[in-house]
Amino acid sequence: MTREQTLNTDSSTAGAFDIDSVRMSNAAVLADYLCAQRDIIVEGEIAARSGDAEAIPAIIVAARRARSAVAAHRAARDHHRELRRLIEDLRWFGLALGAAHDLDVQAVRLRSSAGALRARYLRGPVRERVEQYFDYNIEQARNEGRALLGSRRYLAVLTDLDSQIDELRGGTAGWASVDRPDVLLADLVERVQDRMRAVALALGEDSRDATVHSVRKAVRRLRYYIESIGPCEPERERAMAALESLQDALGEHHDAVVAKRHLLQISRDAEKAEEPSFTYGLLYQRELDVTDRLLGVLPQACDGAVRAVRLLAAAEQSGDGGTSNG
């Protein structure tokens, strides 16, 4: 076809070409994003094997980002078995490797809480028992994490991630070009809102904690998907800022919920040793107060984030949002 014939191609053919270009562009951006997360994981593994415990959080976040970016695609979740396996393996990897880090965070939190109490509220060897509990569990989790980084399953995760990156760059990953960014954003926002409605209907402490955690996971997937679709435009920056603020509140809620679980276990250990459990009950109530306070601010924070994401989706639909304009 000559240049003149190309220029005279009818509008329907030109439109199809534009759509294909947009889809290829979206796939390339996603490939770059996944490659960046893969590099963080590998570099973090090298550092962690050298004894750098600070490398672990970066690996965990990179695994979550990669998982969320892929799982946001409905076609990937529903119709591609190898992608479902990758999503599940990234979830396993993040949870298993993150156990020691999560325990470290909780140890600092509960040591600080116990340390802030007046002496008259400390009944029994509280500080010693907290230290003993976390020292043992952290050491176990670190040993398991080190073994994980040398496991066949970990290497399989990297291999599968590399395969998807290659397919995205080679144009053979059809799943990445099926869903338009604005449609996926609407789908992910609806997921967040559905889960917030479940929070409002939840009865009882355990039910509320579980439903808020489900919101946290939905918001995380939404935020990391937005990260994966290209560089920050004004609408994207505003959406990311609102989601980050919401994630902070949800993360604080999650930390308080996990602290409650640890306190229950520590109090059981204390009771078996015939030690007073009064202090653990006091610390538990303080964590419960944190979750109640955050429940009051979540609806407004969620509404603000949803509005910002909808503005981004509108920009994507109109062709003004980064990669969606081809």
N, C-alpha and C positions, 0 to 999 in steps of 0.2 A: 504494500500500500504506500502510495506517495505521500509526501508531507501535506499536499493540498487535499488529498482524499482523507487523511487523518483529521485535518482541520474541519472538513465538511461532514464528518461523521454525525449522524443524527443524535439528538439530545438524549435519547434513551440509552444509546450505547455509551455516550460520554458519561452519563450518570452512573452506569454500571462500572465504568473504569474508575470513577472517583470513589465509589464505594469500596472497590477492591483495594485501591490505594490506601484508603483510610484503615481498612482491616489489616493490611500488611504493616502499616505504621503502628497500629495498636499492638500487634504481635511483636514487633521489634522492640517497642518500649517495654513490654512485659518481659521479654527475653533479657533485656539489659537489667531490669529490676531483679529478676531471679538470679542472674549471674552475680550481681553485687551481693545478694544475700548468701549465695554459695561461697563466694570468696571470703566473706566475713566468717562463715562457719569453718572453713578450712584453715584460715589464718588463726582463728581462735583456738582450734584444736591443737595446732602447733604450740601456741603459747601455753595452753592448759597442760599439755604434756610436759612442758618445761617447768611446771609448778606455779604458773600464774593464775591464781583463782579468780582474778578480776576479769579474765577473758570469758568466763562462763556466761555472765549475763548477756554479753553481746551475741554469743552463739544462740542463746535461747530466743532472743528477740528476732534474730535473723531467720530462725526456723519458723517462728510465728508469722513473720511477714511473708515468707515464701508460701506458707500454707494458706494464709488468708487470701493472698493475691490469686492463687489458683482456685481455691474453694468458692470464691465469689462467682465464678462462672457456672451458671446452671447446667450448661451442656456438659461441662467437665464432671460435675457431681453426678449427673444422672446417666450418662451414656458411655463413659470411658473408664473401663475397669482399671487400667494402669494408672490413671490419674487419681481414682479413689484410693488406690493402694498408696500412692505418693502422699496424698493428703493425710491418710491415717498414719503412715510412717513418720511424717513430719510432726504430727501431734504426739505420737509416742516419744519421739526423740526430744521434743521440747519439755514434755512432762518428766521424763526420766532424768534428763540432764539437769533440769531445774530444781530437782528435789533438794539438793544440798544448799543451793542459793536461797531457796524459799525458807529453809530452816535457819539459815544465817540471818535473814531479815527478821524472822520471828524471834530469834534469840535476842537480837538487839532491842527489839520492841519490848519484850517482856522483862528483860533485865532493866531497861530504863523505867518501865512502869513500876516494878518492884522497888527499884532504887529511889523513886520519888515519894514513896510512902513514908509517913512518919513512923518512928520506931514502935509506937504503941499499936500500930496496925499490922506489924509483922509478927505473926504467930507461928512459931516453929522455924525450922531451917529452910526458909523459903528460897533465899538466894542460892544456897547450896544445891537444893533440889532442882531449881531451874537450870543451873549450870550443868548438873549431872545429866539431866534429861536431854538437853540440846547437844552437849559434847558427844554423847553416845550416838545420837541419831544423825548428827552432822557427819561424823566419821564414817558411819555406815553408808550414808548417801554419797559421800565423796568417793569411797572405794567403788561403789556401783557405777558412778559417773565415769571414773577413769577406765573401768572395764568396758563401758559402753562405747567410748571413743575408739576402741580397737576392735569392735565387734563387726561381724559380717553384715549385720542388719544396718549398721551405720554406714558402711561402705556402699551398701545397696541403695540407701537413700541418696547418697551423692551421685551414684551412677544414674539413677532414675531422674534426678534433677537435671543432670547434664544432658540426658536424652531429650527431655522436654525443652530445654534451652536450645538445643540444636534443631529440633523440629520447628520451634517458633521462628528461629532465624532463617531456616530453610523454606519456610512457607508451607510446611506439611502438617502443622498442628491446627487442623480445622476447628477444633473446639474454641480456640482463642479468638476467632473471627466471627463467631455466631452471634454473640451478645453485644449490643451497642452499649457504650458506657452509660448513657443516660438511662437506659432501661435497667441495667444492673444496679445503678445508684438508687433508682426507685424501688427495686426489689429489696435491696439491703436496708433502705430506710423503713420500708414496711415491716421488715423483720424486727428491727429495733422497736418500732412502735407496738407491734403485737406483744413483744415481751414486756414492754413497760405497762401495757394494759394488764398483763398477768400479774405484775407486781402489785398493782392497785387492788386486785381481787384476791391476793394471797392471804391466807389465814394462818396465823401462828408463826413463831420465830423461824423454825426450820424452813417452812415454805417460802417465807419472805426472803430469807438468805439465798435459797436456791434460785428463785426467780430473778433476783438482782444479779446473781452470778451469770445467768443466761443473758441478761442485758449486756453485761460486761463483755461477754464473748461476741455478741452481735456487733457491738460498737467497735471492738477491736478489728473485726473482719472488715467493717465499713471503712475504718480509718486506713488500714493497710492496703485495701483495694484502691482507695483514692491516691495513696502514695505511688501505687504501681502504674497508674495510667498517664504519668508524664510529669514534666517540671511544673513548679508552682506558678499558676496564674493568680490574679487577685481573688477570684471566687474560690479557687482551691486553697489558697492560704487561709482565707476566712473559715472555710469548712474544717481545715485541719486544726486550726487554733481552737475552734469550738469543740471539736471531737477530743482534742487533747485535754481540754479542761474537764470535759465529761468523764474521760478515762481516768483522770486523776481522782475524781470523787469516787468512781466505781472501784478503783484500785485500793483506795483507803478503806472503803467498805469491805472489800475482800480480805484485806489484811486483818481487819477487826474480827471477821467471821472465822478466819483460820486461827487467830489467837484464842478465840473462845474454845475451839476444839482442843488445842494444846493444853489450855488451862484445865479443861475437864479431865484430860488424861493425867496431867501432873497431880491434880487433886486426888484422883483415884489411887495413884502410886503413894501419895502421902497418907491417905486413909489406911491403905494396906500396911504401911509402916507405923500405924497408930500415931500419926502426926496431925496437928490441927489443919483443917482445910478452910478456915475462916478467910485467910488472906487471898486464897485463890478465888473464892466467891466474890470478894470485893473487887479484885482485878477483872473478873468475868463481867461484873455489872458495869464497870467502866467501858469495857469493849462493847457491851450491849448499848450503852448510851451513845457511843460513836455511830453504831449502825442506825440507831433511831434518828440521830441528827442528820445523817446523810440521806436517809429516806425522805426527809423533808425538802432537801435541795435538789434531788435528782429530777423531778418532773420539769422544773424550770430549766435546768441545765440541758436536759434532753430536748426540750422544745427548741431551745436556741440552736443546738447542733443540727436538728432536723431542718430548721429554716435555712441554715447556711448550706447544707448539702443539697436542698432543693434548688437553691439559686445556682449552685454548681451544675446540677443536672440540667437546668434550663439552658445554661451556657453551653454545655456539651451538645444538647439537642440542636441548638442554633448554629453550632459550628464554631463557637468562640473559645472552646475550652481545651486548648493545647492540642493533643494528638487527634482529636476527633474532627479536626478541620482538614485532615489529610495533608 
